[in-house]
C-alpha cells in the first residue's frame, strides 16, 4: 500500500509541476496570444473573459502547489505552516479560481453536457472547500481532512483534464473531438472523487481497527 501511495504521489506531483510550469511559461507576459485565447476571441471581446481566465489559471496554479504539499506529513505536522497554506488555498479557491471558472463556464462552446460537467465540478469544489473551512473552525479535524481531500480532488481535475486531452488527442482516432470532450470533461473529476472516497473509507476503517 505504501509503495502504491508513493508512486501515486510522484505521478501526481509530476503532472502538477508540468501544468504549473506550462501555465507560467505560456501566460506570464499577459500578451493574450496563446493558441487557446486565439480561439476564444469572441469571449475575450466581451471584457469578462480575460480577467476571469487569469484569475482562474493563476489561482489554480498556486492552489495546486499549495494544496499538494498540505498532504505532506512534514507540512501537516507543522501547525503554523499548515494553517498559513490552508488559508491561501481556501482564499484562492473561493475568491479567485472558482469565481473565474464560473465566468469561464458561461463561454463554453462545447455543448450543454460539457457546460453541465464543469458547472457541477466547480460548485462541488466551492462547497467542499467551504465545508472544510467550517469543519476546522469548529474543531472537527477528521471531517475537515475528508473534505479537503475532496476539494483537492476537484482542483486536481485541472491536471487530469489536460492529461486526458493529451491521451484522447493521441489515441482518440475515429472519435469526434466534440464527443471526446464530453467524456474528458466528466472523466477529469469524477474518477478523482471516487478515488478520494476510497481513500477516506480506507483511513476511516483503519482508524476504527487501530482504536
C-alpha positions as CSV (number, residue, x, y, z in Angstrom):
1,X,0.0,0.0,0.0
2,X,2.8,2.4,0.9
3,X,4.6,1.8,-2.4
4,X,1.4,2.4,-4.4
5,X,0.7,5.6,-2.5
6,X,4.3,6.8,-3.0
7,X,4.1,6.1,-6.7
8,X,0.8,7.9,-7.0
9,X,2.3,10.9,-5.1
10,X,5.2,11.2,-7.5
11,X,2.9,10.8,-10.5
12,X,0.6,13.5,-9.2
13,X,3.5,15.9,-8.4
14,X,5.0,15.4,-11.9
15,X,1.8,16.5,-13.6
16,X,1.1,19.3,-11.1
17,X,4.6,20.6,-11.8
18,X,4.1,20.3,-15.6
19,X,0.8,22.1,-15.5
20,X,2.1,25.0,-13.3
21,X,5.3,25.4,-15.2
22,X,3.4,25.3,-18.5
23,X,0.9,27.9,-17.3
24,X,3.7,30.2,-16.2
25,X,5.7,29.9,-19.4
26,X,2.6,30.4,-21.6
27,X,0.8,33.2,-19.8
28,X,3.3,35.1,-17.6
29,X,3.6,38.0,-20.1
30,X,-0.2,38.6,-20.3
31,X,0.1,39.1,-24.1
32,X,-3.0,37.1,-24.8
33,X,-1.5,35.5,-27.9
34,X,-1.7,31.9,-26.8
35,X,-3.4,29.3,-29.0
36,X,-6.2,28.8,-26.5
37,X,-7.0,32.5,-26.3
38,X,-6.9,32.8,-30.1
39,X,-9.9,30.5,-30.4
40,X,-11.7,32.5,-27.6
41,X,-11.6,35.9,-29.3
42,X,-15.4,36.3,-29.1
43,X,-15.4,35.7,-25.4
44,X,-12.3,38.0,-24.9
45,X,-14.1,40.8,-26.7
46,X,-16.8,40.8,-24.0
47,X,-14.3,42.1,-21.5
48,X,-15.4,39.5,-18.9
49,X,-13.4,36.5,-20.1
50,X,-9.8,37.6,-19.7
51,X,-10.0,38.8,-16.0
52,X,-11.8,35.5,-15.2
53,X,-9.3,33.5,-17.2
54,X,-6.2,34.9,-15.4
55,X,-7.9,34.7,-12.0
56,X,-8.6,31.0,-12.7
57,X,-5.3,29.9,-14.2
58,X,-3.1,31.8,-11.8
59,X,-5.2,31.0,-8.8
60,X,-5.4,27.3,-9.8
61,X,-1.6,27.0,-10.3
62,X,-1.0,28.4,-6.8
63,X,-3.7,26.3,-5.3
64,X,-2.5,23.1,-6.9
65,X,1.0,23.5,-5.5
66,X,-0.1,24.7,-2.0
67,X,-2.8,22.0,-1.8
68,X,-0.4,19.3,-2.9
69,X,2.1,20.0,0.0
70,X,-0.7,20.2,2.5
71,X,-0.9,16.5,2.4
72,X,2.8,16.1,3.2
73,X,3.4,14.9,6.8
74,X,6.1,17.5,7.3
75,X,3.8,20.3,6.4
76,X,0.8,18.8,8.2
77,X,2.8,18.4,11.4
78,X,3.9,22.0,11.2
79,X,0.8,23.7,12.5
80,X,1.7,27.3,11.6
81,X,2.7,26.4,8.1
82,X,-0.2,24.2,7.5
83,X,-2.6,26.9,8.7
84,X,-1.0,29.6,6.6
85,X,-1.0,27.4,3.4
86,X,-4.6,26.4,4.2
87,X,-5.7,30.0,4.3
88,X,-4.0,30.6,0.9
89,X,-5.8,27.5,-0.5
90,X,-9.3,28.4,0.8
91,X,-8.9,32.1,-0.2
92,X,-7.6,31.2,-3.6
93,X,-10.4,28.8,-4.3
94,X,-13.3,30.9,-3.0
95,X,-12.2,34.4,-4.3
96,X,-10.1,33.8,-7.4
97,X,-10.1,30.4,-9.0
98,X,-13.7,29.2,-8.6
99,X,-15.3,32.6,-9.4
100,X,-13.1,32.8,-12.5
101,X,-14.2,29.3,-13.5
102,X,-17.8,30.2,-13.2
103,X,-17.4,33.1,-15.6
104,X,-15.4,31.0,-18.0
105,X,-18.1,28.3,-17.9
106,X,-20.6,30.8,-19.4
107,X,-18.4,30.9,-22.5
108,X,-18.1,27.2,-23.1
109,X,-18.9,26.3,-26.7
110,X,-18.6,22.5,-26.4
111,X,-22.2,21.8,-25.8
112,X,-24.6,21.5,-22.8
113,X,-23.0,18.4,-21.3
114,X,-19.6,19.9,-21.1
115,X,-21.1,23.0,-19.6
116,X,-23.0,20.9,-17.0
117,X,-19.9,18.9,-16.1
118,X,-17.8,21.9,-15.4
119,X,-20.6,23.7,-13.6
120,X,-21.1,20.7,-11.2
121,X,-17.4,20.3,-10.7
122,X,-16.9,24.0,-9.8
123,X,-20.0,24.1,-7.5
124,X,-18.8,21.0,-5.6
125,X,-15.3,22.5,-5.4
126,X,-16.7,25.6,-3.7
127,X,-19.0,23.6,-1.4
128,X,-16.3,21.1,-0.3
129,X,-13.7,23.9,0.3
130,X,-16.2,25.9,2.3
131,X,-17.3,22.9,4.3
132,X,-13.6,22.0,5.1
133,X,-13.1,25.5,6.4
134,X,-16.2,25.4,8.5
135,X,-15.2,22.0,9.9
136,X,-11.8,23.1,11.0
137,X,-13.2,26.3,12.5
138,X,-15.4,24.1,14.6
139,X,-12.5,21.8,15.6
140,X,-13.7,18.8,13.5
141,X,-10.4,17.7,12.2
142,X,-11.5,14.3,10.7
143,X,-14.3,15.8,8.6
144,X,-12.0,18.7,7.6
145,X,-9.4,16.3,6.2
146,X,-12.0,14.3,4.3
147,X,-13.5,17.5,2.8
148,X,-10.0,18.8,1.9
149,X,-9.3,15.6,0.1
150,X,-12.5,16.0,-1.9
151,X,-11.7,19.7,-2.6
152,X,-8.2,18.9,-3.9
153,X,-9.5,16.0,-6.0
154,X,-11.6,18.6,-7.9
155,X,-8.7,21.1,-8.1
156,X,-6.6,18.2,-9.5
157,X,-9.2,18.0,-12.2
158,X,-7.2,20.7,-14.0
159,X,-4.4,18.3,-14.2
160,X,-6.4,15.2,-15.3
161,X,-8.3,17.3,-17.8
162,X,-5.1,18.1,-19.7
163,X,-3.8,14.5,-19.2
164,X,-7.0,13.1,-20.8
165,X,-6.9,15.7,-23.6
166,X,-3.4,14.5,-24.4
167,X,-4.4,10.8,-24.4
168,X,-7.6,11.4,-26.4
169,X,-5.7,13.5,-29.0
170,X,-3.0,10.9,-29.4
171,X,-5.2,7.7,-29.2
172,X,-8.7,9.0,-29.9
173,X,-8.7,8.3,-33.6
174,X,-12.1,7.7,-35.1
175,X,-14.0,9.6,-32.3
176,X,-15.1,13.1,-32.9
177,X,-13.3,15.6,-30.6
178,X,-16.7,17.1,-29.5
179,X,-17.7,13.6,-28.2
180,X,-14.3,13.1,-26.8
181,X,-14.6,16.3,-24.8
182,X,-17.9,15.2,-23.1
183,X,-16.1,12.1,-21.9
184,X,-13.0,14.1,-20.9
185,X,-14.9,16.7,-19.0
186,X,-16.6,14.2,-16.8
187,X,-13.6,11.9,-16.5
188,X,-11.4,14.8,-15.4
189,X,-13.1,14.9,-12.0
190,X,-15.5,12.0,-11.3
191,X,-12.7,9.3,-11.0
192,X,-10.7,11.7,-8.8
193,X,-13.6,11.9,-6.4
194,X,-14.2,8.2,-6.4
195,X,-10.5,7.6,-5.6
196,X,-10.8,10.1,-2.7
197,X,-13.9,8.4,-1.4
198,X,-11.9,5.1,-1.3
199,X,-9.0,6.8,0.5
200,X,-11.4,8.3,3.0
201,X,-13.1,4.9,3.5
202,X,-9.7,3.2,3.9
203,X,-8.4,5.7,6.5
204,X,-11.7,5.6,8.5
205,X,-11.7,1.8,8.7
206,X,-8.0,1.8,9.6
207,X,-8.7,4.2,12.4
208,X,-11.5,2.1,13.7
209,X,-9.3,-1.0,13.7
210,X,-6.5,0.8,15.5
211,X,-8.8,2.1,18.2
